[in-house]
Amino acid sequence: MKQALFALFTLVYVSLGQQSVLVEADQMEYEKDTIVYTGKVKAVHGAGVLTADKVIIYLGEDKKVKKLEAIGNVVYTENIKKARAERGEYDLNTKVLRLIGNARIEEGPNFVEADEIIYYGREKRALAVSKGRRVRSFYVEEKNEKVGNNR
């Protein structure tokens, strides 16, 4: 499960890097250091798709993305990987990804659910926390099809 979480977070990080991303929305507003997309936002990067009610991109002085915020019905999918939450935030400087409010990450049958899931990219570690309900996870081990040396 740790590999599944790391793979998903890596995909989200790569999607925010210097690679091309197609964004569709009902409205886009650009002002100085922010780009705000509202209304049925859909951002596509390769096989990865991010949807949300609103996406805010914060730019640095160099006009490069420094932070991304997705608000309302946030869903990120790529192949069999899926993450969802009420809100998502990613800071490119600190490499911290936060999924807030009914957060869930899944890959195939494996999943983690919590009120908030935080991934610390520099340390390659994740934290799932909940208030008022318990953190839930389910993990199915992959069968190892290696043939052993029988003596």
Secondary structure as GFF3:
##gff-version 3
##sequence-region A 1 151
A	DSSP	alpha_helix	2	15	.	.	.	ID=ss1
A	DSSP	beta_strand	22	24	.	.	.	ID=ss2
A	DSSP	beta_strand	27	31	.	.	.	ID=ss3
A	DSSP	beta_strand	34	45	.	.	.	ID=ss4
A	DSSP	beta_strand	48	59	.	.	.	ID=ss5
A	DSSP	beta_strand	65	78	.	.	.	ID=ss6
A	DSSP	beta_strand	81	91	.	.	.	ID=ss7
A	DSSP	beta_strand	96	107	.	.	.	ID=ss8
A	DSSP	beta_strand	110	120	.	.	.	ID=ss9
A	DSSP	beta_strand	125	129	.	.	.	ID=ss10
A	DSSP	beta_strand	136	138	.	.	.	ID=ss11
###
